[in-house]
C-alpha cells in the first residue's frame, strides 16, 4: 500500500510551524510550545468575548490547524463572555501559564503578530467588538520582547 501525503494537511502544518517560529521570535524565545500556549491564550480570551458571528469571522482567517486550536473548548451558547480588564488579564495569564505582569507584553505582541499575518484591519475589526478596557490590554505599543 502506498502512503501518499495530503497536500492541504502538509500546508497547514508548515504554516502553523512558521507562525509559531515567527511568534516565538517576536516574543523573544525559541520555545514554540510556549509560543503556542500564548497564541492559544490570546485566541481563546478574544474568542470568548465575541459573538458567534464575529468569532467565526476570525476563525475563518486562521490556518486549518490553528482553527482547531481556536475552537477547542468553545461553548458558543455561552458567548460573549464579558470580562473586565483584570479578569481578562487573569484569564490570559492562567491560560498561557505566565505571570500577570507578562500579559502586558505578550498579549500586545500576539496582536501585532496577528496584524501582520491576517491584516491589521481584520484584527482591528475583531478587537473593536471587545470592551475598551480589554482592547487596552491587547493594543500593540511597539515591539514586545520576553526576556
N, CA, C and O atoms as CSV, one atom per row, in Angstrom:
chain,resi,resn,atom,element,x,y,z
A,1,UNK,N,N,0.839,-1.164,0.000
A,1,UNK,CA,C,0.000,0.000,0.000
A,1,UNK,C,C,0.895,1.242,0.000
A,1,UNK,O,O,1.857,1.335,0.762
A,2,UNK,N,N,0.560,2.168,-0.853
A,2,UNK,CA,C,1.322,3.401,-0.968
A,2,UNK,C,C,0.817,4.431,0.045
A,2,UNK,O,O,-0.389,4.601,0.230
A,3,UNK,N,N,1.745,5.102,0.684
A,3,UNK,CA,C,1.390,6.157,1.634
A,3,UNK,C,C,1.704,7.501,0.996
A,3,UNK,O,O,2.857,7.930,0.947
A,4,UNK,N,N,0.680,8.141,0.519
A,4,UNK,CA,C,0.901,9.461,-0.064
A,4,UNK,C,C,0.502,10.524,0.938
A,4,UNK,O,O,-0.293,10.285,1.846
A,5,UNK,N,N,1.059,11.678,0.756
A,5,UNK,CA,C,0.814,12.782,1.672
A,5,UNK,C,C,-0.363,13.609,1.165
A,5,UNK,O,O,-0.627,13.671,-0.036
A,6,UNK,N,N,-1.049,14.228,2.083
A,6,UNK,CA,C,-2.162,15.102,1.738
A,6,UNK,C,C,-1.622,16.529,1.768
A,6,UNK,O,O,-1.217,17.034,2.815
A,7,UNK,N,N,-1.625,17.169,0.598
A,7,UNK,CA,C,-1.011,18.493,0.485
A,7,UNK,C,C,-1.641,19.531,1.411
A,7,UNK,O,O,-0.928,20.346,1.997
A,8,UNK,N,N,-2.954,19.512,1.549
A,8,UNK,CA,C,-3.590,20.528,2.388
A,8,UNK,C,C,-3.189,20.373,3.854
A,8,UNK,O,O,-3.059,21.366,4.569
A,9,UNK,N,N,-2.993,19.144,4.300
A,9,UNK,CA,C,-2.556,18.913,5.680
A,9,UNK,C,C,-1.100,19.333,5.832
A,9,UNK,O,O,-0.737,19.991,6.807
A,10,UNK,N,N,-0.272,18.951,4.871
A,10,UNK,CA,C,1.131,19.368,4.914
A,10,UNK,C,C,1.243,20.890,4.942
A,10,UNK,O,O,2.057,21.447,5.678
A,11,UNK,N,N,0.427,21.548,4.143
A,11,UNK,CA,C,0.477,23.009,4.067
A,11,UNK,C,C,0.093,23.650,5.395
A,11,UNK,O,O,0.764,24.578,5.845
A,12,UNK,N,N,-0.975,23.171,6.031
A,12,UNK,CA,C,-1.386,23.790,7.299
A,12,UNK,C,C,-0.374,23.500,8.411
A,12,UNK,O,O,-0.185,24.335,9.295
A,13,UNK,N,N,0.271,22.346,8.384
A,13,UNK,CA,C,1.314,22.050,9.373
A,13,UNK,C,C,2.498,22.992,9.156
A,13,UNK,O,O,3.037,23.545,10.115
A,14,UNK,N,N,2.903,23.175,7.894
A,14,UNK,CA,C,4.017,24.088,7.599
A,14,UNK,C,C,3.672,25.522,8.007
A,14,UNK,O,O,4.496,26.215,8.604
A,15,UNK,N,N,2.461,25.963,7.684
A,15,UNK,CA,C,2.040,27.319,8.019
A,15,UNK,C,C,2.013,27.506,9.529
A,15,UNK,O,O,2.487,28.522,10.039
A,16,UNK,N,N,1.466,26.539,10.241
A,16,UNK,CA,C,1.398,26.632,11.698
A,16,UNK,C,C,2.790,26.666,12.301
A,16,UNK,O,O,3.053,27.460,13.204
A,17,UNK,N,N,3.684,25.818,11.817
A,17,UNK,CA,C,5.060,25.822,12.325
A,17,UNK,C,C,5.751,27.153,12.048
A,17,UNK,O,O,6.494,27.650,12.894
A,18,UNK,N,N,5.518,27.733,10.881
A,18,UNK,CA,C,6.104,29.036,10.563
A,18,UNK,C,C,5.545,30.105,11.496
A,18,UNK,O,O,6.292,30.929,12.025
A,19,UNK,N,N,4.221,30.088,11.695
A,19,UNK,CA,C,3.598,31.056,12.607
A,19,UNK,C,C,4.211,30.946,13.998
A,19,UNK,O,O,4.555,31.960,14.605
A,20,UNK,N,N,4.347,29.738,14.501
A,20,UNK,CA,C,4.867,29.556,15.860
A,20,UNK,C,C,6.327,29.977,15.956
A,20,UNK,O,O,6.738,30.555,16.962
A,21,UNK,N,N,7.109,29.697,14.932
A,21,UNK,CA,C,8.509,30.134,14.917
A,21,UNK,C,C,8.587,31.659,14.892
A,21,UNK,O,O,9.374,32.256,15.626
A,22,UNK,N,N,7.778,32.279,14.056
A,22,UNK,CA,C,7.786,33.744,13.951
A,22,UNK,C,C,7.259,34.400,15.225
A,22,UNK,O,O,7.798,35.411,15.674
A,23,UNK,N,N,6.216,33.831,15.802
A,23,UNK,CA,C,5.692,34.378,17.053
A,23,UNK,C,C,6.706,34.204,18.177
A,23,UNK,O,O,6.910,35.118,18.976
A,24,UNK,N,N,7.340,33.041,18.245
A,24,UNK,CA,C,8.367,32.806,19.270
A,24,UNK,C,C,9.458,33.864,19.165
A,24,UNK,O,O,9.894,34.413,20.177
A,25,UNK,N,N,9.894,34.148,17.953
A,25,UNK,CA,C,10.912,35.182,17.754
A,25,UNK,C,C,10.386,36.551,18.211
A,25,UNK,O,O,11.108,37.315,18.852
A,26,UNK,N,N,9.144,36.848,17.881
A,26,UNK,CA,C,8.555,38.145,18.246
A,26,UNK,C,C,8.459,38.335,19.760
A,26,UNK,O,O,8.542,39.461,20.249
A,27,UNK,N,N,8.286,37.247,20.497
A,27,UNK,CA,C,8.178,37.363,21.959
A,27,UNK,C,C,9.496,37.025,22.656
A,27,UNK,O,O,9.558,36.937,23.883
A,28,UNK,N,N,10.542,36.838,21.859
A,28,UNK,CA,C,11.872,36.689,22.431
A,28,UNK,C,C,12.198,35.339,23.013
A,28,UNK,O,O,12.876,35.254,24.037
A,29,UNK,N,N,11.726,34.276,22.378
A,29,UNK,CA,C,12.019,32.930,22.853
A,29,UNK,C,C,12.235,32.020,21.650
A,29,UNK,O,O,11.886,32.372,20.523
A,30,UNK,N,N,12.809,30.856,21.896
A,30,UNK,CA,C,12.907,29.831,20.860
A,30,UNK,C,C,11.923,28.695,21.118
A,30,UNK,O,O,11.850,27.737,20.348
A,31,UNK,N,N,11.181,28.807,22.188
A,31,UNK,CA,C,10.275,27.759,22.650
A,31,UNK,C,C,8.923,27.858,21.921
A,31,UNK,O,O,8.083,28.690,22.263
A,32,UNK,N,N,8.733,27.008,20.929
A,32,UNK,CA,C,7.482,27.031,20.157
A,32,UNK,C,C,6.292,26.540,20.973
A,32,UNK,O,O,5.161,26.953,20.718
A,33,UNK,N,N,6.523,25.682,21.932
A,33,UNK,CA,C,5.431,25.259,22.813
A,33,UNK,C,C,4.918,26.451,23.620
A,33,UNK,O,O,3.713,26.616,23.810
A,34,UNK,N,N,5.844,27.271,24.087
A,34,UNK,CA,C,5.460,28.478,24.807
A,34,UNK,C,C,4.696,29.417,23.877
A,34,UNK,O,O,3.670,29.978,24.262
A,35,UNK,N,N,5.193,29.587,22.661
A,35,UNK,CA,C,4.517,30.451,21.683
A,35,UNK,C,C,3.106,29.946,21.413
A,35,UNK,O,O,2.180,30.748,21.290
A,36,UNK,N,N,2.925,28.638,21.319
A,36,UNK,CA,C,1.590,28.076,21.100
A,36,UNK,C,C,0.683,28.356,22.295
A,36,UNK,O,O,-0.481,28.711,22.113
A,37,UNK,N,N,1.199,28.203,23.512
A,37,UNK,CA,C,0.386,28.496,24.703
A,37,UNK,C,C,-0.076,29.944,24.722
A,37,UNK,O,O,-1.228,30.232,25.045
A,38,UNK,N,N,0.826,30.851,24.376
A,38,UNK,CA,C,0.497,32.280,24.382
A,38,UNK,C,C,-0.504,32.592,23.275
A,38,UNK,O,O,-1.463,33.331,23.499
A,39,UNK,N,N,-0.293,32.043,22.098
A,39,UNK,CA,C,-1.225,32.258,20.989
A,39,UNK,C,C,-2.597,31.687,21.329
A,39,UNK,O,O,-3.619,32.331,21.090
A,40,UNK,N,N,-2.618,30.494,21.878
A,40,UNK,CA,C,-3.887,29.867,22.260
A,40,UNK,C,C,-4.607,30.697,23.324
A,40,UNK,O,O,-5.824,30.869,23.255
A,41,UNK,N,N,-3.865,31.211,24.307
A,41,UNK,CA,C,-4.476,32.045,25.344
A,41,UNK,C,C,-5.101,33.289,24.714
A,41,UNK,O,O,-6.216,33.669,25.069
A,42,UNK,N,N,-4.392,33.920,23.784
A,42,UNK,CA,C,-4.918,35.111,23.093
A,42,UNK,C,C,-6.175,34.751,22.314
A,42,UNK,O,O,-7.204,35.417,22.424
A,43,UNK,N,N,-6.076,33.685,21.524
A,43,UNK,CA,C,-7.220,33.285,20.693
A,43,UNK,C,C,-8.446,32.967,21.537
A,43,UNK,O,O,-9.548,33.410,21.211
A,44,UNK,N,N,-8.276,32.214,22.605
A,44,UNK,CA,C,-9.421,31.834,23.443
A,44,UNK,C,C,-9.979,33.028,24.217
A,44,UNK,O,O,-11.194,33.183,24.334
A,45,UNK,N,N,-9.099,33.861,24.739
A,45,UNK,CA,C,-9.562,35.019,25.505
A,45,UNK,C,C,-10.338,35.984,24.616
A,45,UNK,O,O,-11.365,36.523,25.027
A,46,UNK,N,N,-9.851,36.200,23.409
A,46,UNK,CA,C,-10.547,37.084,22.468
A,46,UNK,C,C,-11.819,36.419,21.964
A,46,UNK,O,O,-12.878,37.046,21.941
A,47,UNK,N,N,-11.726,35.172,21.565
A,47,UNK,CA,C,-12.881,34.430,21.047
A,47,UNK,C,C,-14.055,34.462,22.016
A,47,UNK,O,O,-15.199,34.666,21.611
A,48,UNK,N,N,-13.766,34.259,23.291
A,48,UNK,CA,C,-14.833,34.203,24.287
A,48,UNK,C,C,-15.563,35.533,24.457
A,48,UNK,O,O,-16.703,35.563,24.918
A,49,UNK,N,N,-14.910,36.627,24.087
A,49,UNK,CA,C,-15.535,37.930,24.199
A,49,UNK,C,C,-16.335,38.347,22.979
A,49,UNK,O,O,-16.919,39.430,22.950
A,50,UNK,N,N,-16.360,37.482,21.970
A,50,UNK,CA,C,-17.021,37.804,20.708
A,50,UNK,C,C,-18.370,37.109,20.580
A,50,UNK,O,O,-18.632,36.104,21.241
A,51,UNK,N,N,-19.216,37.660,19.722
A,51,UNK,CA,C,-20.443,36.963,19.351
A,51,UNK,C,C,-20.059,35.764,18.494
A,51,UNK,O,O,-18.921,35.671,18.032
A,52,UNK,N,N,-20.978,34.866,18.283
A,52,UNK,CA,C,-20.722,33.685,17.449
A,52,UNK,C,C,-20.286,34.115,16.050
A,52,UNK,O,O,-19.326,33.564,15.511
A,53,UNK,N,N,-20.970,35.085,15.457
A,53,UNK,CA,C,-20.622,35.535,14.106
A,53,UNK,C,C,-19.219,36.125,14.039
A,53,UNK,O,O,-18.457,35.810,13.125
A,54,UNK,N,N,-18.876,36.972,14.991
A,54,UNK,CA,C,-17.540,37.577,14.997
A,54,UNK,C,C,-16.458,36.533,15.258
A,54,UNK,O,O,-15.380,36.588,14.665
A,55,UNK,N,N,-16.744,35.589,16.139
A,55,UNK,CA,C,-15.784,34.520,16.421
A,55,UNK,C,C,-15.541,33.675,15.171
A,55,UNK,O,O,-14.403,33.308,14.874
A,56,UNK,N,N,-16.598,33.375,14.452
A,56,UNK,CA,C,-16.468,32.580,13.227
A,56,UNK,C,C,-15.701,33.357,12.160
A,56,UNK,O,O,-14.932,32.771,11.399
A,57,UNK,N,N,-15.905,34.667,12.100
A,57,UNK,CA,C,-15.184,35.506,11.142
A,57,UNK,C,C,-13.679,35.431,11.394
A,57,UNK,O,O,-12.897,35.296,10.454
A,58,UNK,N,N,-13.277,35.517,12.656
A,58,UNK,CA,C,-11.854,35.407,12.990
A,58,UNK,C,C,-11.330,34.011,12.675
A,58,UNK,O,O,-10.249,33.866,12.103
A,59,UNK,N,N,-12.080,32.997,13.040
A,59,UNK,CA,C,-11.652,31.612,12.812
A,59,UNK,C,C,-11.402,31.325,11.342
A,59,UNK,O,O,-10.465,30.608,10.992
A,60,UNK,N,N,-12.236,31.881,10.488
A,60,UNK,CA,C,-12.126,31.623,9.048
A,60,UNK,C,C,-10.796,32.098,8.472
A,60,UNK,O,O,-10.385,31.640,7.406
A,61,UNK,N,N,-10.135,32.996,9.155
A,61,UNK,CA,C,-8.874,33.543,8.657
A,61,UNK,C,C,-7.650,32.772,9.142
A,61,UNK,O,O,-6.537,33.015,8.677
A,62,UNK,N,N,-7.852,31.853,10.065
A,62,UNK,CA,C,-6.737,31.105,10.642
A,62,UNK,C,C,-6.379,29.900,9.789
A,62,UNK,O,O,-7.237,29.350,9.098
A,63,UNK,N,N,-5.108,29.482,9.832
A,63,UNK,CA,C,-4.750,28.212,9.194
A,63,UNK,C,C,-5.586,27.083,9.808
A,63,UNK,O,O,-5.946,27.142,10.984
A,64,UNK,N,N,-5.889,26.067,9.015
A,64,UNK,CA,C,-6.780,24.989,9.457
A,64,UNK,C,C,-6.387,24.407,10.817
A,64,UNK,O,O,-7.247,24.203,11.674
A,65,UNK,N,N,-5.118,24.143,11.014
A,65,UNK,CA,C,-4.667,23.533,12.269
A,65,UNK,C,C,-4.927,24.459,13.457
A,65,UNK,O,O,-5.369,24.008,14.513
A,66,UNK,N,N,-4.655,25.736,13.286
A,66,UNK,CA,C,-4.901,26.696,14.370
A,66,UNK,C,C,-6.386,26.966,14.552
A,66,UNK,O,O,-6.814,27.351,15.640
A,67,UNK,N,N,-7.164,26.773,13.518
A,67,UNK,CA,C,-8.618,26.906,13.667
A,67,UNK,C,C,-9.129,25.846,14.634
A,67,UNK,O,O,-10.033,26.112,15.426
A,68,UNK,N,N,-8.563,24.662,14.575
A,68,UNK,CA,C,-8.932,23.615,15.526
A,68,UNK,C,C,-8.558,23.995,16.944
A,68,UNK,O,O,-9.334,23.763,17.871
A,69,UNK,N,N,-7.376,24.577,17.130
A,69,UNK,CA,C,-6.948,25.066,18.440
A,69,UNK,C,C,-7.914,26.143,18.925
A,69,UNK,O,O,-8.318,26.154,20.088
A,70,UNK,N,N,-8.272,27.033,18.029
A,70,UNK,CA,C,-9.171,28.150,18.344
A,70,UNK,C,C,-10.515,27.655,18.862
A,70,UNK,O,O,-11.023,28.158,19.863
A,71,UNK,N,N,-11.086,26.673,18.182
A,71,UNK,CA,C,-12.415,26.188,18.560
A,71,UNK,C,C,-12.402,25.193,19.732
A,71,UNK,O,O,-13.455,24.881,20.288
A,72,UNK,N,N,-11.229,24.703,20.103
A,72,UNK,CA,C,-11.134,23.731,21.188
A,72,UNK,C,C,-11.726,24.306,22.481
A,72,UNK,O,O,-11.298,25.359,22.955
A,73,UNK,N,N,-12.710,23.605,23.040
A,73,UNK,CA,C,-13.325,24.003,24.295
A,73,UNK,C,C,-14.341,25.128,24.194
A,73,UNK,O,O,-14.842,25.601,25.214
A,74,UNK,N,N,-14.649,25.560,22.989
A,74,UNK,CA,C,-15.573,26.688,22.802
A,74,UNK,C,C,-17.001,26.264,23.079
A,74,UNK,O,O,-17.431,25.186,22.669
A,75,UNK,N,N,-17.730,27.113,23.774
A,75,UNK,CA,C,-19.147,26.884,24.050
A,75,UNK,C,C,-19.935,28.057,23.474
A,75,UNK,O,O,-20.174,29.044,24.170
A,76,UNK,N,N,-20.342,27.958,22.203
A,76,UNK,CA,C,-20.995,29.092,21.551
A,76,UNK,C,C,-22.271,29.561,22.241
A,76,UNK,O,O,-22.658,30.720,22.087
A,77,UNK,N,N,-22.921,28.702,22.984
A,77,UNK,CA,C,-24.143,29.122,23.679
A,77,UNK,C,C,-23.838,30.004,24.895
A,77,UNK,O,O,-24.755,30.578,25.483
A,78,UNK,N,N,-22.569,30.116,25.274
A,78,UNK,CA,C,-22.197,30.890,26.462
A,78,UNK,C,C,-21.478,32.196,26.128
A,78,UNK,O,O,-21.006,32.883,27.034
A,79,UNK,N,N,-21.388,32.547,24.856
A,79,UNK,CA,C,-20.671,33.761,24.477
A,79,UNK,C,C,-21.660,34.833,24.037
A,79,UNK,O,O,-22.781,34.510,23.643
A,80,UNK,N,N,-21.273,36.079,24.096
A,80,UNK,CA,C,-19.963,36.545,24.540
A,80,UNK,C,C,-19.852,36.598,26.062
A,80,UNK,O,O,-20.824,36.869,26.767
A,81,UNK,N,N,-18.654,36.334,26.538
A,81,UNK,CA,C,-18.335,36.449,27.961
A,81,UNK,C,C,-17.713,37.829,28.152
A,81,UNK,O,O,-16.695,38.148,27.536
A,82,UNK,N,N,-18.309,38.620,28.979
A,82,UNK,CA,C,-17.810,39.975,29.215
A,82,UNK,C,C,-16.868,39.956,30.416
A,82,UNK,O,O,-17.298,39.838,31.563
A,83,UNK,N,N,-15.593,40.073,30.126
A,83,UNK,CA,C,-14.590,40.146,31.179
A,83,UNK,C,C,-14.103,41.579,31.290
A,83,UNK,O,O,-13.923,42.257,30.278
A,84,UNK,N,N,-13.891,42.036,32.499
A,84,UNK,CA,C,-13.244,43.316,32.716
A,84,UNK,C,C,-11.749,43.161,32.495
A,84,UNK,O,O,-11.255,42.055,32.274
A,85,UNK,N,N,-11.048,44.254,32.554
A,85,UNK,CA,C,-9.606,44.270,32.304
A,85,UNK,C,C,-8.860,43.270,33.189
A,85,UNK,O,O,-8.098,42.446,32.684
A,86,UNK,N,N,-9.072,43.336,34.485
A,86,UNK,CA,C,-8.343,42.467,35.406
A,86,UNK,C,C,-8.716,40.999,35.216
A,86,UNK,O,O,-7.851,40.124,35.265
A,87,UNK,N,N,-9.989,40.734,35.002
A,87,UNK,CA,C,-10.435,39.356,34.780
A,87,UNK,C,C,-9.845,38.809,33.479
A,87,UNK,O,O,-9.469,37.638,33.412
A,88,UNK,N,N,-9.763,39.652,32.448
A,88,UNK,CA,C,-9.169,39.251,31.176
A,88,UNK,C,C,-7.689,38.917,31.372
A,88,UNK,O,O,-7.210,37.893,30.885
A,89,UNK,N,N,-6.973,39.780,32.082
A,89,UNK,CA,C,-5.541,39.556,32.328
A,89,UNK,C,C,-5.343,38.255,33.108
A,89,UNK,O,O,-4.450,37.470,32.787
A,90,UNK,N,N,-6.163,38.027,34.121
A,90,UNK,CA,C,-6.050,36.799,34.915
A,90,UNK,C,C,-6.329,35.563,34.059
A,90,UNK,O,O,-5.624,34.559,34.165
A,91,UNK,N,N,-7.349,35.638,33.218
A,91,UNK,CA,C,-7.674,34.508,32.339
A,91,UNK,C,C,-6.516,34.231,31.386
A,91,UNK,O,O,-6.095,33.085,31.228
A,92,UNK,N,N,-6.008,35.276,30.757
A,92,UNK,CA,C,-4.898,35.128,29.805
A,92,UNK,C,C,-3.684,34.525,30.502
A,92,UNK,O,O,-3.083,33.576,30.000
A,93,UNK,N,N,-3.322,35.077,31.661
A,93,UNK,CA,C,-2.150,34.592,32.393
A,93,UNK,C,C,-2.303,33.121,32.788
A,93,UNK,O,O,-1.374,32.329,32.627
A,94,UNK,N,N,-3.463,32.770,33.299
A,94,UNK,CA,C,-3.715,31.381,33.695
A,94,UNK,C,C,-3.656,30.456,32.475
A,94,UNK,O,O,-3.061,29.380,32.542
A,95,UNK,N,N,-4.262,30.863,31.379
A,95,UNK,CA,C,-4.292,30.034,30.170
A,95,UNK,C,C,-2.904,29.848,29.562
A,95,UNK,O,O,-2.556,28.754,29.119
A,96,UNK,N,N,-2.116,30.920,29.544
A,96,UNK,CA,C,-0.778,30.861,28.954
A,96,UNK,C,C,0.266,30.352,29.948
A,96,UNK,O,O,1.401,30.053,29.575
A,97,UNK,N,N,-0.134,30.258,31.221
A,97,UNK,CA,C,0.781,29.873,32.305
A,97,UNK,C,C,1.970,30.841,32.378
A,97,UNK,O,O,3.138,30.452,32.354
A,98,UNK,N,N,1.598,32.133,32.469
A,98,UNK,CA,C,2.583,33.201,32.616
A,98,UNK,C,C,2.170,34.061,33.805
A,98,UNK,O,O,1.061,33.923,34.322
A,99,UNK,N,N,3.052,34.938,34.232
A,99,UNK,CA,C,2.715,35.843,35.333
A,99,UNK,C,C,1.763,36.926,34.828
A,99,UNK,O,O,1.692,37.205,33.631
A,100,UNK,N,N,1.046,37.521,35.754
A,100,UNK,CA,C,0.127,38.597,35.408
A,100,UNK,C,C,0.860,39.749,34.718
A,100,UNK,O,O,0.337,40.341,33.773
A,101,UNK,N,N,2.063,40.066,35.185
A,101,UNK,CA,C,2.788,41.195,34.596
A,101,UNK,C,C,3.281,40.892,33.180
A,101,UNK,O,O,3.483,41.819,32.395
A,102,UNK,N,N,3.478,39.625,32.838
A,102,UNK,CA,C,3.912,39.266,31.476
A,102,UNK,C,C,2.818,39.488,30.433
A,102,UNK,O,O,3.110,39.653,29.249
A,103,UNK,N,N,1.577,39.493,30.866
A,103,UNK,CA,C,0.460,39.673,29.931
A,103,UNK,C,C,0.568,41.007,29.208
A,103,UNK,O,O,0.232,41.099,28.027
A,104,UNK,N,N,1.027,42.032,29.894
A,104,UNK,CA,C,1.114,43.365,29.287
A,104,UNK,C,C,2.116,43.427,28.137
A,104,UNK,O,O,2.042,44.334,27.308
A,105,UNK,N,N,3.045,42.485,28.071
A,105,UNK,CA,C,3.979,42.406,26.949
A,105,UNK,C,C,3.536,41.369,25.923
A,105,UNK,O,O,3.637,41.597,24.718
A,106,UNK,N,N,3.046,40.236,26.402
A,106,UNK,CA,C,2.733,39.135,25.499
A,106,UNK,C,C,1.463,39.359,24.687
A,106,UNK,O,O,1.451,39.114,23.481
A,107,UNK,N,N,0.408,39.818,25.326
A,107,UNK,CA,C,-0.863,39.999,24.605
A,107,UNK,C,C,-0.723,40.985,23.444
A,107,UNK,O,O,-1.177,40.679,22.342
A,108,UNK,N,N,-0.107,42.169,23.649
A,108,UNK,CA,C,0.067,43.073,22.515
A,108,UNK,C,C,0.998,42.515,21.436
A,108,UNK,O,O,0.825,42.803,20.252
A,109,UNK,N,N,1.987,41.714,21.853
A,109,UNK,CA,C,2.896,41.108,20.875
A,109,UNK,C,C,2.146,40.139,19.966
A,109,UNK,O,O,2.409,40.086,18.765
A,110,UNK,N,N,1.214,39.374,20.531
A,110,UNK,CA,C,0.407,38.465,19.713
A,110,UNK,C,C,-0.493,39.271,18.785
A,110,UNK,O,O,-0.645,38.923,17.614
A,111,UNK,N,N,-1.087,40.337,19.293
A,111,UNK,CA,C,-1.929,41.183,18.451
A,111,UNK,C,C,-1.129,41.719,17.275
A,111,UNK,O,O,-1.584,41.664,16.132
A,112,UNK,N,N,0.050,42.229,17.548
A,112,UNK,CA,C,0.907,42.767,16.487
A,112,UNK,C,C,1.270,41.677,15.473
A,112,UNK,O,O,1.244,41.909,14.264
A,113,UNK,N,N,1.603,40.504,15.972
A,113,UNK,CA,C,1.928,39.381,15.101
A,113,UNK,C,C,0.743,39.033,14.195
A,113,UNK,O,O,0.907,38.854,12.988
A,114,UNK,N,N,-0.446,38.939,14.785
A,114,UNK,CA,C,-1.631,38.588,14.003
A,114,UNK,C,C,-1.995,39.679,12.998
A,114,UNK,O,O,-2.517,39.380,11.924
A,115,UNK,N,N,-1.729,40.931,13.333
A,115,UNK,CA,C,-1.961,42.017,12.372
A,115,UNK,C,C,-1.108,41.816,11.118
A,115,UNK,O,O,-1.535,42.139,10.010
A,116,UNK,N,N,0.076,41.291,11.300
A,116,UNK,CA,C,0.954,41.010,10.170
A,116,UNK,C,C,0.544,39.789,9.374
A,116,UNK,O,O,0.719,39.759,8.156
A,117,UNK,N,N,0.004,38.785,10.037
A,117,UNK,CA,C,-0.383,37.545,9.365
A,117,UNK,C,C,-1.770,37.619,8.734
A,117,UNK,O,O,-1.985,37.087,7.645
A,118,UNK,N,N,-2.701,38.268,9.404
A,118,UNK,CA,C,-4.093,38.283,8.944
A,118,UNK,C,C,-4.477,39.592,8.273
A,118,UNK,O,O,-5.384,39.610,7.441
A,119,UNK,N,N,-3.834,40.646,8.601
A,119,UNK,CA,C,-4.056,42.028,8.173
A,119,UNK,C,C,-4.568,42.822,9.354
A,119,UNK,O,O,-5.435,42.379,10.108
A,120,UNK,N,N,-4.015,43.991,9.489
A,120,UNK,CA,C,-4.374,44.845,10.618
A,120,UNK,C,C,-5.856,45.190,10.644
A,120,UNK,O,O,-6.460,45.145,11.716
A,121,UNK,N,N,-6.477,45.537,9.498
A,121,UNK,CA,C,-7.914,45.847,9.556
A,121,UNK,C,C,-8.769,44.673,10.052
A,121,UNK,O,O,-9.752,44.891,10.759
A,122,UNK,N,N,-8.415,43.456,9.699
A,122,UNK,CA,C,-9.172,42.286,10.164
A,122,UNK,C,C,-9.075,42.128,11.674
A,122,UNK,O,O,-10.078,41.875,12.342
A,123,UNK,N,N,-7.879,42.277,12.207
A,123,UNK,CA,C,-7.676,42.130,13.645
A,123,UNK,C,C,-8.340,43.295,14.375
A,123,UNK,O,O,-8.990,43.095,15.401
A,124,UNK,N,N,-8.181,44.495,13.858
A,124,UNK,CA,C,-8.803,45.670,14.471
A,124,UNK,C,C,-10.316,45.529,14.500
A,124,UNK,O,O,-10.957,45.889,15.487
A,125,UNK,N,N,-10.885,45.011,13.432
A,125,UNK,CA,C,-12.334,44.794,13.364
A,125,UNK,C,C,-12.794,43.872,14.497
A,125,UNK,O,O,-13.817,44.125,15.133
A,126,UNK,N,N,-12.044,42.820,14.741
A,126,UNK,CA,C,-12.382,41.881,15.818
A,126,UNK,C,C,-12.220,42.556,17.176
A,126,UNK,O,O,-13.099,42.451,18.032
A,127,UNK,N,N,-11.107,43.243,17.376
A,127,UNK,CA,C,-10.851,43.875,18.671
A,127,UNK,C,C,-11.870,44.963,18.985
A,127,UNK,O,O,-12.189,45.202,20.149
A,128,UNK,N,N,-12.382,45.619,17.949
A,128,UNK,CA,C,-13.402,46.655,18.156
A,128,UNK,C,C,-14.681,46.089,18.765
A,128,UNK,O,O,-15.510,46.846,19.269
A,129,UNK,N,N,-14.850,44.775,18.725
A,129,UNK,CA,C,-16.025,44.131,19.304
A,129,UNK,C,C,-15.878,43.920,20.807
A,129,UNK,O,O,-16.840,43.562,21.487
A,130,UNK,N,N,-14.677,44.142,21.320
A,130,UNK,CA,C,-14.396,43.943,22.740
A,130,UNK,C,C,-14.497,45.268,23.481
A,130,UNK,O,O,-14.495,46.334,22.865
A,131,UNK,N,N,-14.585,45.198,24.789
A,131,UNK,CA,C,-14.667,46.420,25.593
A,131,UNK,C,C,-13.364,47.219,25.487
A,131,UNK,O,O,-12.302,46.670,25.195
A,132,UNK,N,N,-13.472,48.494,25.725
A,132,UNK,CA,C,-12.305,49.375,25.674
A,132,UNK,C,C,-11.230,48.896,26.656
A,132,UNK,O,O,-10.046,48.891,26.318
A,133,UNK,N,N,-11.628,48.497,27.859
A,133,UNK,CA,C,-10.674,48.033,28.871
A,133,UNK,C,C,-9.869,46.822,28.404
A,133,UNK,O,O,-8.670,46.726,28.665
A,134,UNK,N,N,-10.531,45.911,27.719
A,134,UNK,CA,C,-9.844,44.720,27.210
A,134,UNK,C,C,-8.967,45.098,26.013
A,134,UNK,O,O,-7.849,44.596,25.888
A,135,UNK,N,N,-9.449,45.959,25.149
A,135,UNK,CA,C,-8.648,46.394,23.991
A,135,UNK,C,C,-7.337,47.025,24.432
A,135,UNK,O,O,-6.318,46.858,23.762
A,136,UNK,N,N,-7.346,47.750,25.553
A,136,UNK,CA,C,-6.099,48.377,26.012
A,136,UNK,C,C,-5.058,47.331,26.415
A,136,UNK,O,O,-3.858,47.594,26.332
A,137,UNK,N,N,-5.492,46.171,26.843
A,137,UNK,CA,C,-4.569,45.083,27.180
A,137,UNK,C,C,-3.948,44.506,25.913
A,137,UNK,O,O,-2.783,44.109,25.917
A,138,UNK,N,N,-4.710,44.458,24.848
A,138,UNK,CA,C,-4.304,43.807,23.608
A,138,UNK,C,C,-3.591,44.727,22.617
A,138,UNK,O,O,-2.923,44.256,21.697
A,139,UNK,N,N,-3.733,46.023,22.805
A,139,UNK,CA,C,-3.226,47.005,21.842
A,139,UNK,C,C,-1.708,47.012,21.767
A,139,UNK,O,O,-1.044,47.196,22.786
A,140,UNK,N,N,-1.146,46.815,20.577
A,140,UNK,CA,C,0.321,46.879,20.444
A,140,UNK,C,C,0.842,48.281,20.759
A,140,UNK,O,O,0.229,49.289,20.408
A,141,UNK,N,N,1.978,48.307,21.424
A,141,UNK,CA,C,2.620,49.584,21.754
A,141,UNK,C,C,4.018,49.646,21.181
A,141,UNK,O,O,4.819,50.484,21.595
A,142,UNK,N,N,4.323,48.786,20.249
A,142,UNK,CA,C,5.672,48.695,19.696
A,142,UNK,C,C,6.092,47.242,19.755
A,142,UNK,O,O,5.255,46.357,19.930
A,143,UNK,N,N,7.343,46.996,19.617
A,143,UNK,CA,C,7.861,45.634,19.633
A,143,UNK,C,C,7.963,45.135,21.065
A,143,UNK,O,O,8.694,45.698,21.880
A,144,UNK,N,N,7.232,44.082,21.361
A,144,UNK,CA,C,7.269,43.486,22.707
A,144,UNK,C,C,8.235,42.317,22.722
A,144,UNK,O,O,8.235,41.499,21.802
A,145,UNK,N,N,9.043,42.232,23.736
A,145,UNK,CA,C,10.004,41.134,23.876
A,145,UNK,C,C,9.852,40.496,25.240
A,145,UNK,O,O,9.520,41.157,26.224
A,146,UNK,N,N,10.099,39.209,25.278
A,146,UNK,CA,C,10.074,38.476,26.550
A,146,UNK,C,C,11.501,38.078,26.857
A,146,UNK,O,O,12.174,37.452,26.038
A,147,UNK,N,N,11.956,38.445,28.041
A,147,UNK,CA,C,13.335,38.203,28.450
A,147,UNK,C,C,13.693,36.813,28.464
A,147,UNK,O,O,14.829,36.471,28.791
